[in-house]
């Protein structure tokens, strides 16, 4: 570790400058396109009386694809100017990043006695360089906000506030359907109260949307919900899900049975591993595995959706730093570093126009293989040995050790 406060500050500033130059100079800036979709759809719906799911950004075939509760949450956009909307989106994403990194990285800093603020600064820079995070900010997406909502429940479960757990997952699932898989995790982990809370929250939010927006709600749940064509081409190189891999092998045919078989296999592995995590009391590991499974089984996982991989990357790094056996320690840290570098690289776009080639099958779906590898191999924390102490003290100590 850098020894003096001044040296640590200079180190963070140097890394931040390097990352800033990297982001500024690489291609692939998205121009806030997705927040433009939200902004245009909500304004057309509120001010012009248009159809929320009929709106398309002028000159494109892209429109609003989220459940109606997301539009209800975004209603304040209709009272703001375009540049203010961008600023608010960036600010909310920054807050979400700060929470996620605090929950994931601060325990590692405390465990190893590192300066916590310095460690946090380094982690912020590393997250900013990651392509899924870059794209989330550049598109104006909501991914990191959803990750923060879901991980709020992990924090609640590990900090003695479990009675409130499930609200974050429920809200995230009502805004975007993919996080609903975390309700499955809660059930598999034996967190039935949290699962009920999450389900009730999602249902209440959805019913609120029905009351506020009955027409869009009817349209979404009767037609737009199952129309994957509204989202984009499944074979597009940015779709780094199992469905995307299969679609790129044969863009002319959907092969739904083959896809369903791969999804079932991924879910079996996920179920087995989260049950092991639950037996070990590894809440953060269970949440990380569920984020990986969500990316794999979703029909469409654009690169910016892969921010769900971040918890697994951090936990893999933490496991490597904690590992006493030198050879395994190096293996874990090199694996985490290699996965991180690939996820920063935008390498999949090298095969954007030839993903059906043998090398394209490997390189064009590189992010899928990383996600799958983490699902299968990410280490889980061992159970904390029982110690005779007052129940309240034991709960606090175990929660701190596993956070």
N, C-alpha and C positions, 0 to 999 in steps of 0.2 A: 504494500500500500504506500502511496505517496505520503511522506512523513509530516509535512507542515501544512497548515490551513492555506497559506498563500500558494504553495505548490499544487494543492488539490484544486483550488479555484482556477489556476492557470491550466491545469490538465482538463478540467471540464470545459473551459472556454475554448481550448484548442480543439477538443473533440467536437464541440457544438459547431465551431466554425467549419471544420472538415465536413461534418454531416450536412450543414447548411449549403455548402458549395456543391456537395454531391447531389442533393435534392434539386438545387437550382440548375445544374448543368445537364443532368440526365434527361432523356426524352420521356414522354408519357405523362405530361401534365394534363389533368382532366377537366380543368376549367369549371369546377363546381357543377358538373352536369347533372348529377343526381338531385342535388338540392334545388336545381332549376326545375326539374320534373315536379318535385314536391310543391315548390312555390307556384309554378304555373297551374298545376292541377287544383290546388286549394283556392287560388285566386279566381280561377275560372268557375269553380263550383260556387264560391261565396258571392262573388260580385257580378258574374255574368249568367248565373243560373244554369251553367253547363253540367254535363255528366262527369262525375269524378273519375269514372273508369272509361269514359269516352274521350277524355282529353289526351292529345298528343302534343309533345313539344314541336313547334312549327318546324317543318322540314325533316322530321324524323318519324319513326314508328314507335317511339318510346313514350309510355304513359305511366300513370300511378298503378303500382302492383301490390301494395301492402293492404292488409285488412283495414276496414273503415275506422277502427279505433285509432290507427296511426294518423289518419286525416283529422280526426277530432283533436288529437294531441297537437297537431301542426296548425290548427286554426289561427293561433296568434300570428302566423306568417301573413295572413291576409290584412293585418294592420301595420305591417312593417315594410320598409323599402328593401330593395334587392340587396344592397350592400350591408344593410343592418342584419338581414337574414344570414348572410355569409358570416358576419362577425359573431352572431349568436351561435351558429352552428360550430364554428371553430372554438369558441369559448367553452361550450358544453362538452365538446370532444376533449379539450384540454383538461377539464375537470375530471372527466371519465378516465383519461389516461393516468392522471395523478392518483386517483383512487386505486385503480387496478395495479399500478406499480407499487404503491404503498403496501397493499395487501400481499403482493407476491414477493417483492424484493426486500422490504424492510426486515422480515424474519431472517433472511439470509445474512443481512448486514449485522443484525443483533447476534445471531448464532456464532459468527466468526469474529465479532468484535471490531467490525469495520466502521469508519465514520459514516453515520447513516445518511446525512445530507449529501455527502460526496458520492456514496453508492447510488443514491436516488438520482443525482445529476447524470451520472454515467448511464444509468438505466434509461433515463429519458432520451438521451442521445441515441442509444442503441435501438430503442423502439422507433424513434423518428426515421431511422434509416431503413427499417423493415418495409418491404414493398406493400404488404397488406395495409399497414398503418399509413404509409404515404398515400396510397390510393384512397383510403377512407377519407382522409383530410381533403385530398385534391378533388374527389368526386362530391364532397359534402355529404357523405354517407352517415348512417346512424349506427354503424356496427360497433364501434367502441363504446358508445353509450349503452347499447344492449348488453355488451360484455360486462360493463360496470353494474348494470341492474342485476344481472344474474349472479355475479360474484358477491354482490351485497348479501345474498342469501348464504353463500359459503362463509362469509365473515360472521354473519349472525349465528350460524350453526357452531362456529368455533370460538365464539366469544361470550357464550352464556346468555345469548339473546334469542334462542331458537324459537321462542313463541311467535316472533314476527317473521320467521323465515318462510319463504314462498311468495311473498308479495312481489319481490323483484322479478322472479321467474314468471309469475302470472302476468305482470305488466309487459315484460319483454315478449311473451308469447302472444299477447293481444296486439302488440305493435307489429310483430313479424313472426310468422308461424314457426320457424325453425327452432327457436328456444324452447318450444313445448317439449322437446326430447328431455329436458332437464326434469320435467315432472316424472318421466319414466325413471330417471336416475334416483329421484327421491324415493320412489316406491321400491326400487331394487335395494336401496341402502337402508330400508326400514324406517325412513323418515315420513311416516304416513301423515302426521299432522301437517308437516310442511307441504306435502303433496296436495292435501286437501285445501290448504290455504292458497297454494299456487293455482289450482284448478278453479277455486271459487273467485279468485282475483281476476283470472283470465275471463271467466264467464261474466262477471259483473262488468268488466271493461267492455266486453263485446255487446252486452245488453245496453250499456250506456250509449254505445255507438249506434245501436238500432234505434234508440229514442231520439238521438240527435240527428242521425242521418239514415232514415229508414230506406230511402231509395237506393243509395249506394250500398247499404248493407245487403239488400236483396240482390242487387247486381253481383256483388262480390261472391256471396255464398252460393248462388245458383249458377253462375257462369264463369266469372273471372277467376275464381279460386282454382279451378282445374286447368286453366288455359296457360300452359307453359310457354306457348308461342308469344305471349305478351312480354315475357321476360327477355327473350333473345334466343339465338340458335344454340341448341345443346352442344353442338360440336365445336363451338368457338373456343379458341385456345385458352381463354380466361376462365372457362368452366372447369375448375380443378376438383371435380367430384368423381365418384365412380361412374356416374351417368355420363359425364363428359368424356372419360376414357373410352367407354364403349361406343359413344356416338362418333368419336374421331376415328375409330377403327373402321366404321362403315356409316358414313353420314347419310346414306340413302335409306337405311333401314334402322328402326328404333331398337329392335331386339329387347323388348321389355322383360321377357322371361329371364334372359341372361343377366340383365341388370338387377332384377328382383333377387336372383340367387346370390349375387355379390353383396347386395344390401343385407340379406338375411345372414350371410357369413360374417359381415362386419358387425352386425348387431349382436350375434352370438359371442364374438370376441369381446365386444364392449360389455355385454351383460356379465360375462365371466370375470372380467377384470374389475368392473365397478363393485361386484360382490366381494371380491378380494379386498378392494380398497375399503369397503364398508366394514369388513371384519377386522381390518387393521386400524380402523378409526381414521383413515386418511381422507378427510372431507375434500381438501384441495385437490388431491389426486383424482378423486371421483369426478369432481367438476371438470378438471382438465381433460380426462378421458371422454367425458360426455361432449365437450366442445369439439374434440377430434371426430367423434362419431357423427356429430351433426354435420360437419363439413363433408364427410364421406358419403353419407346416405341421402343428403339433400339432392334433388334432381339438378339443381343449379347452385354451384358454389363458385361465384366469381372470386378472383384473386383477393379483392378487398374484404371478402367474407372470412378470409383465413386469419384474421385477428383472433379468432377462437383458438388458434394454435399457440398463441403467446403464453398462456398459463403452462402448457406442457413444456415449452422450451425453457421457461424459467425454472420449473420444477426439475427438469432433467439436469440443468446446470447446477441447481442446489444439491441434487443427489451426487453429482460428480465431485463437488467441493466437499461434501460430507464423507465420501467414500474413503476408508482408511487404507485399502489395498491399492498400491500405486498403479499397477497395470490396469485394473478396472477403473480407477479414477481417471487415468488418461483416456481410456476408451470412452467413458461417458462425456468428458469435457470436449474431446475431439468431435464426438457425434453431435453434441449440442452446437459447437462452433460451426461445423460443416453445414448443418441444417439451417442455421442462422444465415450464413453467407449465401447459400442458395436462395433463401427466401428474400434476401436483399437484392438479388442479381437481375431479376426480370428475365431469367434465362429461358423460360418456357416460350417466349416470343421468338426465339431463334427458329422454332419449328412451327410458326404460325401458319405457314402455307404448305407445310409438308408433314403434318402430324401423323399421317397414315404410314409413313416410312418406318422401318424397324427402329432406327435411332430416334425418330420422332415419337414413337410409342413410349420410349424411355424418357427422353429429354422433354418432350412436349407435355408430359404429365408429371414432371419432377416434383411438383408440390403435393400431388396426390400420394406419391410414394413416401414422401417425408411424413405426411399425416398418417398414413397407414403404418409406417414404421414406429412412430410414436405411440399409436394406439396399442400395438403389440408389445413394444419393448420398454416403454417409459417406466422407470423404477417407481415402486410404491414405498411409502414409509412403513417401517415395521411398527407393530403395536408398542406403545410405551409400557414398560413393565409396571405392574401394580405396586404401589407403595402405600404403607399404612399411614394415613393422614386424614384429617377431617374432610368430609365429602366436598364442602365448598372449596377448600384449598386445592383438593385434587382436581376438581373441574377446571379451576382457573389455570393450574399448571399445565394440564394436558392440552387445554385450548391454546395456551401460549406456545407450547412446544410444536404444535401441529399447524399453527397459522403461518 
